Amino acid sequence: MASGIGAARLGPAERAAALERMAARELDVVVVGGGVVGAGVALDAVTRGLDTGLVEARDFASGTSSRSSKLIHGGLRYLEQLNFELVREALQERSLLLQRIAPHLVRPVPFLFPLTHHLWERPYVGAGVALYDMLGFASGLTRGVPGHRHLSRSRALRLAPALKKSAFTGAVQYWDAQVDDARYVMMMLRTAAEYGAHVAPRTQVVGFLREGERVTGVRVRDLESGAEQEIRAQQVVNATGVWTDDIQELVGGRGQIHVRASKGIHLVVPRDRIHSLTGIILRTEKSVLFVIPWGRHWIVGTTDTHWTLDKSHPAASRADIDYLLDHVNAVLSTPLTRDDVEGVYAGLRPLLWGESDETSKLSREHVVAHPVPGLVMIAGGKYTTYRVMARDAVDAVAHGLDQRVPPSCTDRVPLVGAEGYQALWNSRHRLAHSSGLHVARIEHLLQRYGSLIDEVLELIEQDPSLARPLNGADDYLRAEIVYAATHEGARHLNDVLTRRTRISIETFHRGQAVAQEAAELLAGPLGWNDEQVKREVEYFTKRVEAERRSQEQDSDQEADAIRLGAPEIVPVVVPDRA
Ligand SMILES: Cc1cc2nc3c(=O)[nH]c(=O)nc-3n(C[C@H](O)[C@H](O)[C@H](O)COP(=O)(O)OP(=O)(O)OC[C@H]3O[C@@H](n4cnc5c(N)ncnc54)[C@H](O)[C@@H]3O)c2cc1C
């Protein structure tokens, strides 16, 4: 895997083969849910030598794991709650991800913490970030990000001229890390497949197989063909986030874990709307608000409100959007308006039921339960600590197996694309020269594919028209669209415009202007005829329109009703071409 060449693909043929193999024999473990936790469990299990399968009802990371703030962080605010162990664990994970597991995907990001009180706040915040920096050292690794520094108001204004001078008295700058959350999950699943895991998207668990009390597998429906099949496994791991209670209902009996959903939304605005060289973190009444640099954009978020409506398509309302604009505008000298908003996305935090009724105070820690023999439930936690959650879940699996299972080794398993990344980054000018692409383009590709860049460049070599940017989303090359289908498990236009690329939140047209071109590029590798291309574009357009209209509504109920007006994906009626 040194150059990354030949890393496992997740194309249509591989999906078909995975389904076939999962039907053919009893697995050691089958994982339900292809978010960051399920993907982490699959990688942990397969790298301990277990025969592992994973099924995901929709697209990889289409639940919460593509809709987060995209921070790999300890959570400065948990320090205030004196939850030092949680922060330490998360910061050690940050260090591992940055330096060993995924240096191509996880990057340091600076934040400015504006101070608003003259006397007590600087020593208080200063002590907090100093501790935060200290907890970030992992054994055998450095912190992976620069240390914090104190800034006067004028120095802070030089870094972030967008800030209103009257809104703060000085600042502290500290560093965290960020990741493209959806791509990370997909790369983790490619890594799991590379080690032999069988991975199938658009495969929904619709029932459980039982032998008396024991769970012996799952019944799944292939959402492309409608066909059902059984997957037998010695252990089933449920990693379905906010769907945990629904799965428990399918198993029957009272569950041990209860998860409730808390909605958080984010706005995406163009980079030039906020003049700053650094991210910004602000205190709010309930929590914190981030302004996070994101390529040529900023992500502003987030909110935290109880959500009991549709879990697949949580909707952002006008009230959510106004909340964020009001809070960020309190510190900006040139306020943002709704017209500045390119993209909006909403996600649901899987929170374990706690004592408190306020969702922002519920636990971010995770639990593992073994409610009946053959079934392990894992829920809660946060993106940053997925690896620890996965390890704990597979430890529980190991207890239920008759064989000796080695301990987790994922702290030493780099994701595909990681090995050789640094050398390629250092050689990016040479790569630009040999490929004919601009060095800025090579950098963009390296930060999305790592050393798998060669596979994308190979597509371009075979068809030079793929070197052109998409007409209307020029951050992305046409080759990236094709590659998403051939190698990255994308099955639909929506997968590509929403998760393999982030065009649906990074453009004012939200992907509509490139939908036709992208669908035509996908038609070849996914075996679509003209009818399917038309259906894909139509579905995507309806989704974008429903989202836009839902964001005009005052309440969650109205926003949800409008969002649900867009149809679910139309099944593919054309047979796959292997
Ligand atoms: C607004 C917001 C901001 C956040 N920001 C951060 C952050 O900056 N940093 C951080 O560390 N954490 C953050 N988090 C938390 C983090 O995103 C989540 O904890 C994490 O993504 C949850 O992953 P998961 O795998 O448990 O759930 P999910 O990603 O939701 O995965 C569950 C999967 O199960 C699938 N599924 C459901 N039912 C079935 C079925 N019957 N058959 C097959 N599959 C099924 C779903 O389709 C889904 O893909 C944030 C969360 C939110 C909402």
The ligand as a MOL file (V3000), in Angstrom:
LIG
                    3D

  0  0  0     0  0            999 V3000
M  V30 BEGIN CTAB
M  V30 COUNTS 53 58 0 0 0
M  V30 BEGIN ATOM
M  V30 1 C -24.2810 19.7370 14.4220 0
M  V30 2 C -23.2580 18.7490 14.8800 0
M  V30 3 C -21.9350 19.1190 15.0090 0
M  V30 4 C -20.9960 18.1970 15.4570 0
M  V30 5 N -19.6870 18.5650 15.4750 0
M  V30 6 C -18.7500 17.6940 15.8850 0
M  V30 7 C -17.3750 18.0530 15.8260 0
M  V30 8 O -17.0180 19.1300 15.3570 0
M  V30 9 N -16.4800 17.1540 16.2850 0
M  V30 10 C -16.8440 15.9510 16.8020 0
M  V30 11 O -15.9860 15.2100 17.2490 0
M  V30 12 N -18.1490 15.5450 16.8090 0
M  V30 13 C -19.0960 16.3890 16.3440 0
M  V30 14 N -20.4120 16.0150 16.3020 0
M  V30 15 C -20.7780 14.6490 16.7370 0
M  V30 16 C -20.5160 13.6240 15.6340 0
M  V30 17 O -20.8010 14.1490 14.3720 0
M  V30 18 C -21.3630 12.3740 15.8760 0
M  V30 19 O -21.1620 11.9270 17.1820 0
M  V30 20 C -21.0050 11.2290 14.9200 0
M  V30 21 O -20.9520 11.6590 13.5780 0
M  V30 22 C -22.0380 10.1030 15.0550 0
M  V30 23 O -21.6660 9.0420 14.2170 0
M  V30 24 P -22.4940 7.6780 14.1860 0
M  V30 25 O -21.7310 6.7620 13.3210 0
M  V30 26 O -22.8190 7.2720 15.5690 0
M  V30 27 O -23.8950 8.0750 13.5300 0
M  V30 28 P -24.2910 8.3180 12.0100 0
M  V30 29 O -23.2430 9.0560 11.2800 0
M  V30 30 O -25.6440 8.9320 12.0040 0
M  V30 31 O -24.3420 6.8670 11.3970 0
M  V30 32 C -25.4090 5.9750 11.6110 0
M  V30 33 C -25.7190 5.2990 10.2970 0
M  V30 34 O -26.6090 4.2200 10.5080 0
M  V30 35 C -27.3750 4.0740 9.3330 0
M  V30 36 N -28.5740 3.2720 9.6140 0
M  V30 37 C -29.6510 3.6220 10.3530 0
M  V30 38 N -30.5690 2.6350 10.3610 0
M  V30 39 C -30.0500 1.6290 9.6000 0
M  V30 40 C -30.5340 0.3520 9.2020 0
M  V30 41 N -31.7330 -0.1010 9.5860 0
M  V30 42 N -29.7520 -0.4270 8.4000 0
M  V30 43 C -28.5240 0.0170 7.9980 0
M  V30 44 N -28.0310 1.2310 8.3420 0
M  V30 45 C -28.7890 2.0230 9.1370 0
M  V30 46 C -27.6950 5.5160 8.9670 0
M  V30 47 O -28.0930 5.6540 7.6100 0
M  V30 48 C -26.3930 6.2240 9.2960 0
M  V30 49 O -25.5560 6.3970 8.1740 0
M  V30 50 C -21.3840 16.8960 15.8110 0
M  V30 51 C -22.7190 16.5110 15.6550 0
M  V30 52 C -23.6430 17.4200 15.1700 0
M  V30 53 C -25.0410 16.9990 14.9390 0
M  V30 END ATOM
M  V30 BEGIN BOND
M  V30 1 1 1 2
M  V30 2 1 2 3
M  V30 3 2 2 52
M  V30 4 2 3 4
M  V30 5 1 4 5
M  V30 6 1 4 50
M  V30 7 2 5 6
M  V30 8 1 6 7
M  V30 9 1 6 13
M  V30 10 2 7 8
M  V30 11 1 7 9
M  V30 12 1 9 10
M  V30 13 2 10 11
M  V30 14 1 10 12
M  V30 15 2 12 13
M  V30 16 1 13 14
M  V30 17 1 14 15
M  V30 18 1 14 50
M  V30 19 1 15 16
M  V30 20 1 16 17
M  V30 21 1 16 18
M  V30 22 1 18 19
M  V30 23 1 18 20
M  V30 24 1 20 21
M  V30 25 1 20 22
M  V30 26 1 22 23
M  V30 27 1 23 24
M  V30 28 2 24 25
M  V30 29 1 24 26
M  V30 30 1 24 27
M  V30 31 1 27 28
M  V30 32 2 28 29
M  V30 33 1 28 30
M  V30 34 1 28 31
M  V30 35 1 31 32
M  V30 36 1 32 33
M  V30 37 1 33 34
M  V30 38 1 33 48
M  V30 39 1 34 35
M  V30 40 1 35 36
M  V30 41 1 35 46
M  V30 42 1 36 37
M  V30 43 1 36 45
M  V30 44 2 37 38
M  V30 45 1 38 39
M  V30 46 1 39 40
M  V30 47 2 39 45
M  V30 48 1 40 41
M  V30 49 2 40 42
M  V30 50 1 42 43
M  V30 51 2 43 44
M  V30 52 1 44 45
M  V30 53 1 46 47
M  V30 54 1 46 48
M  V30 55 1 48 49
M  V30 56 2 50 51
M  V30 57 1 51 52
M  V30 58 1 52 53
M  V30 END BOND
M  V30 END CTAB
M  END
